[in-house]
Amino acid sequence: MKFEYNGNLLEDERINLVANEIIANYPQVSIEKAKEAAMLEGKISNTKTVNDELNRLYNIMLVNSDNKSIVALIYKDFLNLLSTIDVKDDNIYINLVSGINDYFQNYSDFPFLSDYQ
């Protein structure tokens, strides 16, 4: 997924840019949901990190949590990204995997990232 520098943009411009980046990669996501996910993301003023990527994928899943087929598509990319990096066992995104798996098994609602911090 594309992550453009957006630290110089006004908030509306940043949200539109990020929403367009999301839709370019996931056309199944509505523009409204893409904008919601973009609003949850901070500015990208430096080189993007893996955590920036994981956070964006999480935000997209969160705002689409009422549609498990979209979440499943994003979750696949989330897991693929996690598998390519060297993470510690206490990494928040690694810990989040069990909560998302519980969501898919209908054991719980979609997890909030703040519950894993």
Secondary structure, 3 states (H helix, E strand, C coil): CCCCCCCCCCHHHHHHHHHHHHHHHCCCCCHHHHHHHHHCCCCCCCCCCHHHHHHHHHHHHHHCCCCHHHHHHHHHHHHHHHHCCCCCCCCHHHHHHHHHHHHHCCCCCCCCHHHHC
